[in-house]
Amino acid sequence: MKVNEWTQLWLDHHRMYEGSGVWALELAGFDKDRAVIKSAIREFKRGMEALTGEKTLETASGSDTHKLIISQNSALSKESYHFEGSADGITLEALDENGVLYGVFAILRQIACGKKADQVSEKAAPSNPLRMMNHWDNMDGSIERGYSGESFFFENEEIIIDDRTRDYARFMASVGINGVVINNVNVKGAASYLITDRYFDKVKELSDIFGEYGIRLYLSLNFASPIEIGDLDTCDPLDKKVITWWEEKVKEVYDRLHSFGGFLVKADSEGRPGPFTYGRTQADGANMLGDVIKPYGGIIIWRCFVYNCTQDWRDTRTDRARAGYDYFMEQDGTYHDNVILQIKNGPMDFQIREPVSPLLGGLKQTNQMLEVQIAQEYTGHQIDLCYLIPMYKEVLDFHTHCGSEKDTVADVVSGRTMGNELAGMAAVINTGNDKNWTGNDLAAANLYGFGRLSFNTELTSEEIAREWIAQTFNLPEKETEILCSMLLRSREIYEKYTSPLGIGWMVTPNGHYGPSVDGYEYSRWGTYHRADHLGIGVDRTDKGTGYAQQYYEENARMYNDPLTCPEELLLFFHHIPYTWMLKTGKTLLQHIYDSHFEGEEEARGLATDWDKLQGVIPKESFDRVKERFLLQLDNAREWRDQVNSYFYRKSGIPDQKGRTIY
Amino acid sequence: MKVNEWTQLWLDHHRMYEGSGVWALELAGFDKDRAVIKSAIREFKRGMEALTGEKTLETASGSDTHKLIISQNSALSKESYHFEGSADGITLEALDENGVLYGVFAILRQIACGKKADQVSEKAAPSNPLRMMNHWDNMDGSIERGYSGESFFFENEEIIIDDRTRDYARFMASVGINGVVINNVNVKGAASYLITDRYFDKVKELSDIFGEYGIRLYLSLNFASPIEIGDLDTCDPLDKKVITWWEEKVKEVYDRLHSFGGFLVKADSEGRPGPFTYGRTQADGANMLGDVIKPYGGIIIWRCFVYNCTQDWRDTRTDRARAGYDYFMEQDGTYHDNVILQIKNGPMDFQIREPVSPLLGGLKQTNQMLEVQIAQEYTGHQIDLCYLIPMYKEVLDFHTHCGSEKDTVADVVSGRTMGNELAGMAAVINTGNDKNWTGNDLAAANLYGFGRLSFNTELTSEEIAREWIAQTFNLPEKETEILCSMLLRSREIYEKYTSPLGIGWMVTPNGHYGPSVDGYEYSRWGTYHRADHLGIGVDRTDKGTGYAQQYYEENARMYNDPLTCPEELLLFFHHIPYTWMLKTGKTLLQHIYDSHFEGEEEARGLATDWDKLQGVIPKESFDRVKERFLLQLDNAREWRDQVNSYFYRKSGIPDQKGRTIY
């Protein structure tokens, strides 16, 4: 594959101004031959020349020479950087090599966003120690919930390494990502052999490329490996033979992959094997692996996505939303130091609106990290525009009330609340081997945004949007405003035309694109809206499933009462009559009708706005996105009409405005 | 694959009594070296020895010798036979070789059903000239809507020929089948090349084996062959290049396959190419192929399954049920003599209850044949017991009122009504390479039954059931009664727990097993129930879509009025309030509740009855069926509860008997 066969995303380095000098480099405390430093210098040269036309020379002197002085500052924290531009050049300080690399990318970002080199200035330290991407890439090349082509890591059960691999690492480093899990959490078939000789050489090669950009490689693990690739008949985590098997296996892994980060494990979930099979706890499983990997400095990331996926829809007492808390809270405090629980933002599964998982901050003595999904599984398949950063921000800003201060999710998962070092954020990535990496060019804003947000959770959604627009398209002001507004409106619009007020689902089973109001209503997945001719919603109060009581008192009280429950989550927590009066003065049913008509109309507004950008957005990008807007309009119309028809047919209550409902 | 790896179905030839003689053969007017006659003699020897212990010897004489005298009788009609047993043996008369073969199978059948050889007697002529099986087998080995394993004709794009092939032909001939289409009507990929050198040798070999049992081989055709396997850029049936291409192709086919029967064509249907693409009529397409194949004595079977499969669910004027009639009636009288239209029994698609297609008998100057589906696509996937012969009988017995006499569907499709020679019945077969051929051992009753019924449409469902039970299991009287009753009850039971009163669908999309009441309600397939909080059903009267008016006056009037419309089809023709009073004195809604509770309970009754047969049914068969009954009970419960919950939640009207609805 040739370089021109894929885009450079936000590292497209538009010419921002014509510089008049050259750059000379000075390093103090860092070794220019170290891989990460070499990458930093390479990026600076490449970026600066593209952005300003100024070259960086090995030996330069004269009045037109600016200096980039990179020096070590032991007062700074891990991976942080300070830089300051002046007429003489730029000084960049960092404690470590990653700090240097991130500093260089930040300098380039500021220039791409409009500053001159002598104006750049920033002091930054990452909010989160772990900033990770999770690939759900399968070794046959397919991607679970991938909407951007096939995998660029795997094809026909082989690992692909080419120029694209390096560009991928560059992009990730440029937004501060320092860990990547390369394979799907559902580890089957060939993927079980990633920790064997069959793949070590190639994994090592990949790991080395990542290493040049300060990124550690992680693997998803098959908990049943002792059975599937070993010759044991058990994977009981307390069985001595199993422990010995893992000890030997992990030694083998680290003999071959010195800088290996560790394992991500999906156990006892949706058919995956796990400790429960042997009557063990999740902690038993995670701690065993943690102990085995500890001597090598590795970590175990244990997913909390454990629930009964063979529920009887008739059963209204069992509540999937409760499952994570029910399974993991009891063992709070028993997880070992190099084990971290990875918790999805909500208690269900990446719906367009969910409350924050009560496990986040509920756990008070356990390393925990936040998992979000950039891949738009339930949010439009990278066809529909849905800028997800505002959703992530809501989650991060949520006060768990786990303490009187430092109680937001951002505090908890960064380690600030508990003072723990193992903490952070992970995202299910939305990339594939499509030319533009993310299917919809605009979906790259989510990829960029997650990285930036995980590095700095204080950034606003709008700041991130503007940064991304400037670096990607370098648009004139008017067009920047249009595109920025499109991004910022998009999540609410998607929510309006899909499932109302936090109830979620109502989506086509399996595929998860397009409406099917009852699609998950009589299923085994624990995903019900319980609509009848009088009302809709799940009673998760103390009179219902008791889910609301999994929160700390303040939140539990708020959610428990439909009058204080935030209305965007009303149907998640309460079964509400269609005639219930919302704070807007509309009935619930009229709200459903109105929001669906509005959502569809506003989606058309997005498409109209996009048309205004014709000519300033490169034609190829413009056309790709335009094509998707046409599909989004079909989708929005289908959602609008199916949802409205469903409720009209069920309730018999007409739209007050007399619009067409079928 | 070894012989023991598959069962002998109804040719299992249980020992019925111990005969005391030997058999000698005498032929008059038939050549014992002809393939079909050899098969007949082979079957007689094998069957008679197994059933009675009596051998058939080349040279036999003495007082214990019975004679089988086979003689030609030119007074008999095609494929018919007369036989009569006596103390001296059996005389069998026929006009042609197929008649001899069918006569032999009939003799064996009568003995297997309890007669002694000296008591056998029958005069039979086939009701239908064409008695065909349509395989939906794909060349990768998969079977579209197959529930009995993979194909035994194809594997990895190669044709399989082994001992099983011959047994298949024997089974088909034993019930009078004289035509088999070996490949799926959706012709794609490798299947397009069945009419090329790549496969001719193997197709020839298969055709020869079929020929030994009086069966002609047919192929499904890709209408776009001139483009896909030729080098033309069109398949317009009126284009001279296209006609020339077909002339050469068909010559090539007949050069290689002398006894080839002809082509089955699915055109302009569900994404398949066809004449409409070029603004041509269905008749244009069919007649062109008919003319090309005529010199070789071949025929073109043209399916009438043409409808708009991208309908907007919002559109209540378009009615898929109308489509077949709308597309094909206009051209009545224009189809050539060697073209025959193959018409599904109902206007939709093999639902558990549909009215008879108005095309059947509506067409008065066109060869037409009836298509039914033995494969249980919508009738339980050969998991649920559903003996379909009663349904086929209803269709055959239906008075179309196309004339004052000979107006039943049986009359029309047999050729009796119009006096046409090209006429008959076809079925989508339910076989696969499972050991027992049909997944569920009891589903073989449908396979057997279709063959028998197509040969003799006067047989009753019960007669066929008893024949099949006797030959397959040879049960004691009490157990025969139990199993016979199970079969005869099963279709009504399946109907009770699935979709009510002819409305159909309500099935899981794509898979077509299990309930999803709204699964097809907002789809593009033209399959809607239009349920709201007050009622359900599709208005197909003169005030609605006008479908009812496609029937002859007597039927149109009957269907048009909800008071005279047969209640089992009430919701197919009318939108009816839940409070509507049925003739039983129940409301529509209470009928829905009651029939679903009853259906589930009666399904349990079937399973209980099956348990009574433990010990008399061979263990392996018993276990296979038992396992399926357990699944059927889950399915019946799921249908009961989802359908009842759906209507209760929508209508708000409780069950009068206070049973649990969720």
Interface residues (C-beta under 8 A of the other chain):
Chain A: W313 R314 P515 S516 V517 D518 G519 Y522 A531 D532 H533 L534 E638 D641 Q642 S645 Y646 Y648 R649 K650 S651 G652 Y662
Chain B: W313 R314 P515 S516 V517 D518 G519 Y522 A531 D532 H533 L534 E638 D641 Q642 S645 Y646 Y648 R649 K650 S651 G652 Y662
